[in-house]
Amino acid sequence: QAIVAYHAGTYLAKTFQDPRPSVAMGYDLALFLAQPTESLICSICTEVLENAVVACSEGHSFCSVCLNGIGRCPICREDITKTSKNRIVNDIISALEVRCLHGCGVGGVKRQRMSSEPCRWSGALSQLQPHLDSCLSVPVECPYDCGVTVLRGDLEEHVGTCMRRPMTCPDCQQTMPMSDLDSHGDACPKKDVECPRGCGARFPRDAGLEHAELCGKVQVACPFSRFGCSAMPLREALGQHMQEELVSHGHLQARFMTEKQDELLGKHEALQEKHEALVEKHEALATDHTALQDAYNKLKLDVEEHDCWEMIEVTWKVDDIQNKLAAGLPVASQSVPVAGFHIGLRLTFEDEWADNRHMGIYFSHCGGLAWTPIKIGGSVVTLKSKAAQNWYSITRKMPDNKMISKEHSDFGWPKFVAVADLQNESKAFVTEGTLELTATIRVHKLTKVELQASPADTAWEARPSPSSSWW
């Protein structure tokens, strides 16, 4: 197992490549101190067996890698059906004495890379790899990637002088390769530098801006620069400048104030003109606003007027009309809820002895949410004819401003249709004893004020037909 490292080339460290083919075979004979017996030699690669396996019933052994792809035993030609490890041979080979790969006198060892300091180690093959892991004659690469390869025994000395070894800047504590330390010092932000203006102060390089705010050798603007002074004295000489130019600073300030006053006066006059223009525009907008408000109010009234009506269409079939006509008593429909009120229809018949007897049709106020007059203008009643062309149907419409003033009162047409027309079969107002009326009931909705001012009637259900005493 130890010699596997030899075949893999790991003893040469990561910069050395194993020059042999990727498939390793047996151990090189020159590696061993004593010549191994013939029984330990692989007849395929002619080297000492590596990971020996038995190929046939005769016990012939070969390197496991050498036997790959071979279907018959190379010695007895027996078919190879199964291989098994030859533990006894492997143990014998592992106990054979070998020399270090980096020793002298093994020039014939394949892939040998001799060092200038040969290693004198020898021991069992099984101990070769543990030895190689610590052998001082093994070439290794510098861990700091400087590109130099030295013997493991010389590595410590090389690391101490390697230009790529990590170093810490004493000023900023940043870690970097030794080769970069000098150039870093020229730009290190924490390195102490002297003021370039000659004030004698020392400070970290990255504190230059803060120092410039205090340095006496920096030129500064005169406090009266806003009034026109163009002097740029050193900070340390600013006080002297202020004393020497006291009178001229006063003149500059007075002239500045005069110019500023004239400028402000001009701005005031311009703003006054803008103000007057805005006042005129405001008055025009106010006029437009009033006109728009009037238009809005009118439109709002139109919308409210449109939304304040509720309409419902009903059909009333009056059965056994001939007997009701003969009895001459009023006939009332069941009431329906419309806009909070209950509205019904009523038929009346003139007395028998009346000339040209007529039937009347009325809308009736049957109560509702409030005992107030009902605006019912625009409501329509149609007496339907079943004639083929429907020529004889009669329609009447309430005036738009019509109102039923109180509960249990009504409004309609006392001579809606002549009784003779009802009895005329050709006009087909009565079919199988049934008279059919349709009505579109249009009622104005109550406002909140009207509802609060009138006693409420919570009965919303349709009322039954009233008795004759109602009428």
Salt bridges, closest charged atoms under 4 A:
ASP18 OD2 - ARG20 NE 3.28
ASP18 OD1 - ARG111 NE 3.92
GLU47 OE2 - LYS110 NZ 2.51
GLU50 OE1 - HIS7 NE2 3.14
ASP79 OD1 - ARG72 NE 3.29
GLU141 OE1 - LYS14 NZ 3.99
GLU194 OE1 - ARG202 NH1 3.98
ASP206 OD2 - LYS190 NZ 2.91
GLU236 OE2 - LYS217 NZ 2.97
GLU263 OE1 - LYS260 NZ 3.39
GLU263 OE2 - LYS267 NZ 3.38
ASP302 OD2 - LYS298 NZ 3.47
ASP307 OD1 - HIS306 ND1 3.26
GLU350 OE1 - HIS358 ND1 3.69
GLU350 OE2 - LYS415 NZ 2.67
GLU407 OE2 - HIS408 NE2 3.61
ASP410 OD2 - ARG346 NH2 2.56
ASP421 OD1 - LYS427 NZ 2.81
GLU436 OE2 - LYS384 NZ 3.90
GLU436 OE1 - LYS386 NZ 3.15
ASP457 OD2 - ARG463 NH2 2.76
